Amino acid sequence: MPNYSNGRGGRRFHSRRRRHRALSLPLLLGALLLALVVVALAFFLRRPKRNGPAASASDANQSVEETTVAKLTSEEILADAAKKAAQYDYDAAIAAIEADEKTAQSEAGQAAITKYNEIKGTLVRQDPQKITHVFFHTLIMDNKKAFDGDNRQNGYNDVMTTKPEFEKMMQAMYDKGYVLVRIHDVAYEVDDPETGGKKMVWGDIMLPPGKTAFVLSQDDVNYYEYMDGDGFAKDIIVGPNGKPLNEMVMDDGSISVGAYDLIPILDEFIEQHPDFSYRGAKGIIAVTGYNGVFGYRTDPSYEGKNPNIEADRQKVREVAQCLRDDGWELASHSWGHRNYGKIPFTELETDNQKWQDYVGELIGGTDILLFPFGADVGDWHPYKEDNERYRYLHNSGFRYFCNVDSNQYYVQKGQDYLRQGRRNLDGYRLWQDMTVKNHTSDLFNASDIFDSDRPTPVPDYKGG
């Protein structure tokens, strides 16, 4: 811009200013208005057009993104439908395709719909009263540390399963056509118009011929203090990918993050074999509370001892939500690992209330109770209202009650509950199957599974 403060330019400015004073006010206002119109018109004409050659970089990027999304939508829909179909949800797979007109009318879309409808016609309903339920405790990751001859060795040898054993079991069951289902798939509550309340009804689990539904659970996923240094994971975390993973202390004292227990190991197996899971089902994770939850020392007894107790409680909440999002269900295993069938009723009430207050509040509650020691609050007959323990637990919100039973299956549905027996797949069970009586031939060959690192004979089962 010229400098009008001095020199010849300055003199011209002042001269024009003197002449300008002679102009009338209306002419001055008209000139100013004309100037504004000219400036606005020039700005408008030079402004980039959104869809023309002069479009801005952001407009161009937005256009590319919209084109890319439109191009990938059909592929993504078909891929999502294929995953749903692989996990036996053919109705959802078809609905996903038909929701997009372009995909539904495409050759690939039509072929997928025809295929899924054909498979639907071959499905067989699973008998909910013949669904087996297997369970585990924390998996042994380092056999040398667990079986080192100390006073905890027999307990680990008895009720724990090693990582190689678990992996072999899952592969053998997959090869036999077993498919994981949720306990809420076996039976679930619906509104009962007759009573105005709820009632339990059988589920309709539809699988292809040759497939067999089963439920899986893991007890005591707490990583108790006594397990430190014995070859187990130390806790569960939310991994970088948003999935549950474990932390484990290595020999040099460093912390390693990975698949160091049942949850991420099974996740990886299902990732490789999606047809091992019915509609994304995983298993039931049962926890006590006296040592905290998921490896975090969160119980009130650790206040003043654990300086990170509030942060750890928040971690438990996050892990619990992560597990649910990943397809896992959560359950009570009592607060103090108490025998609910034998302890005085008042102690049962106290223990359950502690679980509700100190564990249920963190993990979001549950309607599943996996009895410690497998000790039920009644015999094999159906629960009745005069069963004080059952009535109290039912009023606490529990609807699914699981004991321990070595039979192939034990499933009982009442008006407002479901009971299911669980089969322990651990060192004791494998040793008994190999040397006394085989109870797991429908699942696998025990001699093919048994870990040679185990000290033998494996001690008698003490429960847990």
Phi, psi and omega in degrees: 000135178299149178269111183263017184270343181205177177070195185296323179300324181293320182293321179297320180302312182292327179294315179297325181296322180293318179293324182298330180294338182279345181289147178284157181298318180299319179296322179297315180295322179296318180296317179298317180298318179297319180298317180297320179297318180297315180298315181297319180295319179297318179297317181296316182293327181274351182292133180297139176274142188298317186249011180264183181299331184267018181300146181292165180298320180294320178296319180295317179297318179298320179296319179296318180298317180296320179295319181296315180300315180298323182290325185271343186306312182296319179296317180295320180297315180294322178294318178296319178296320179297322178293317177299317180293323179298333179255025166073016176258073186291324178299315180294324179296314179295317180298322180296321179289313184291343179290340179245113187300318181298314180293318182297328182270352180287161179299317180294320179295316179297319179296319180294316179298316179298316180299312183293323177294323178295318179295320179305323181290347181258354187294150181239132179286131177284139175284111185296341179274002179233040179254120182279157181225117180251151179217160183223167166253191179303134182283141175282122179265330182232100184300323183296324180282325180285322183253060184254010175086004180278184186286357177259354184300314183299321179296316178296318181295328182285302192251357181258160177240139179278161179302311179300323179297314181299315181297320178293321178299312182297320180294317180296318180291323177297316180297333179272359176093015178287146181225128179291133174230161175279151176296333176287348172279331182293315177204154183205163182274143173225166176294138178250102182297335181290322182256344185080002179249222181238159173215153181269132178232154178291145176273164178247089178269112184253120182229158176296157177304141180091352178263146183228124181284145173210157178250145180231144176215161177227128182265156170055049179275064185241342182054067185301155181300326182293345182273353181303131177079006184252018173091028179240163172297161180259336180188180172247140176231166170273114185289171180302332180270008180081005180257157179289132176226175180244155166254143179218138179278125180274172183300328181273005179091352179286161180255125178251139178253129180178198180270085184247020173198182189303317188301301181290333177294316178291323176304314181295321180296318181289328175299322179279332182229074183301335180283005174275354185234130177274107177056039176084010181294144174241249181216187178255130179251116184253136183228148168267202181214342189296335176253014184093193187226136175059022180096001179255132185277084190254349183295150179305335179295344180265359177295129186091343178255321179258105182292345181254024190300319181290320177295322179292323177297321178293323177297320178299316178301317181292319179295317180301315179294321177300316179298314180298317179297333182273359176103001180273153173249151182248151185214159172274141172237027186075164179281313186253019185054058184259152178278099185290347178274344187239327184294155177305148184302321181297326178289324176299315180299315181296316182296313181297322179295323176297319179297315180298319185283318190257345180239306181303323179297329182277320186264356176095015178076173181195162172245015181247131176237117174258111188296129172300143182064005183070014188274105182287170177260014176198168177279199186286347178291156178302147175298145176235161183295338179278000174277101186301319183292314178299314183299319179296314181294323177296317178294340177278355176111358182279138178233341181242123186235122185236123176258198176241130183211127183280355177292162183301319175202147174215106182229128181225125178250125173260186179298325184222030178201166171227133174247144178214133175279147181240146181253122179283122177252083186223190181300318180299312183298316181297317181294317178297319180295330182276333189241340184239281181219131184275120178251357187238019181297337177287344183258315185191176174265112187303322182293336176281342185261322188308127181281124183292347177285347183290135171293139179237153357287150177286133183296163178298152183292129179253354179084169179166000000 
